[in-house]
Amino acid sequence: MAEFASDSDPWLPLIADRAGDQPILELGCGGGRDSATLADAGQSVVGIDLSAESIERAKSRVPSARFHCQDLRQPFPLPAGIGVVLA
């Protein structure tokens, strides 16, 4: 996965363009570092990770995002319409 350095990161405009008004689904979001960058850029983020500790850090770091703790091999809740999936 691309690591986002700042709002001037070259990936952010492409991601924003592809996502439109729909949420970005981040698979393996960890502690929410990239989720925070995306949210700071105005994106709606849904993150999924297996680690409960990582999900708690992500929730603290990005309170505006939605996070789910679970195995990616199992069915998981998705918001209606996803604009971009990052892994």
C-alpha positions in Angstrom: 0.0 0.0 0.0 1.2 3.5 -0.7 2.2 5.4 2.4 0.7 8.9 2.4 3.1 11.6 3.5 0.9 14.7 3.4 -2.0 16.4 1.6 0.5 17.0 -1.3 1.0 13.3 -1.7 0.5 12.4 -5.4 -1.9 9.6 -4.6 -4.4 11.7 -2.7 -5.9 13.5 -5.8 -6.3 10.2 -7.6 -7.9 8.4 -4.6 -10.3 11.4 -4.1 -11.2 11.4 -7.8 -11.9 7.7 -7.9 -13.8 7.7 -4.5 -16.0 10.7 -5.4 -18.5 11.1 -2.5 -18.2 7.4 -1.5 -16.2 6.0 1.4 -12.8 4.5 1.1 -12.4 1.0 2.4 -9.0 0.4 4.0 -8.2 -3.3 4.5 -5.6 -3.9 7.1 -5.8 -0.3 8.5 -3.6 -1.0 11.5 -3.4 1.9 13.9 -5.0 4.3 11.4 -2.0 6.3 10.1 -3.2 6.2 6.5 -6.8 6.5 7.6 -5.9 9.8 9.3 -4.3 11.1 6.2 -7.3 10.2 4.1 -9.7 11.7 6.7 -7.6 14.9 6.9 -7.9 15.2 3.1 -11.7 15.1 3.5 -12.4 11.5 2.7 -14.9 9.2 4.5 -13.0 6.1 5.7 -14.0 2.6 6.8 -11.1 0.6 8.2 -10.9 -3.1 8.9 -8.1 -4.9 10.9 -7.7 -8.1 12.8 -5.9 -6.5 15.8 -8.2 -5.2 18.5 -5.4 -3.0 19.8 -4.8 -1.5 16.4 -8.5 -0.8 15.9 -8.6 1.0 19.3 -5.6 3.2 18.2 -7.2 3.9 14.9 -10.5 4.9 16.6 -8.6 7.3 18.8 -6.6 8.7 15.9 -9.5 9.1 13.5 -12.8 9.5 15.4 -14.6 10.5 12.2 -13.9 7.1 10.6 -15.7 3.8 11.1 -13.5 0.8 12.1 -14.2 -2.9 12.4 -12.1 -5.5 14.1 -12.3 -8.8 12.2 -10.6 -11.3 10.0 -10.8 -10.2 6.3 -11.6 -13.8 5.3 -14.9 -13.5 7.0 -17.9 -11.5 5.7 -17.8 -7.9 7.0 -20.2 -5.0 7.0 -19.9 -2.6 4.1 -21.5 0.8 3.8 -23.6 1.3 0.7 -21.2 2.0 -2.1 -17.5 2.0 -1.8 -15.5 4.4 -3.9 -12.0 3.0 -3.5 -10.5 -0.1 -1.7 -7.0 0.2 -0.3 -5.0 -2.7 1.1 
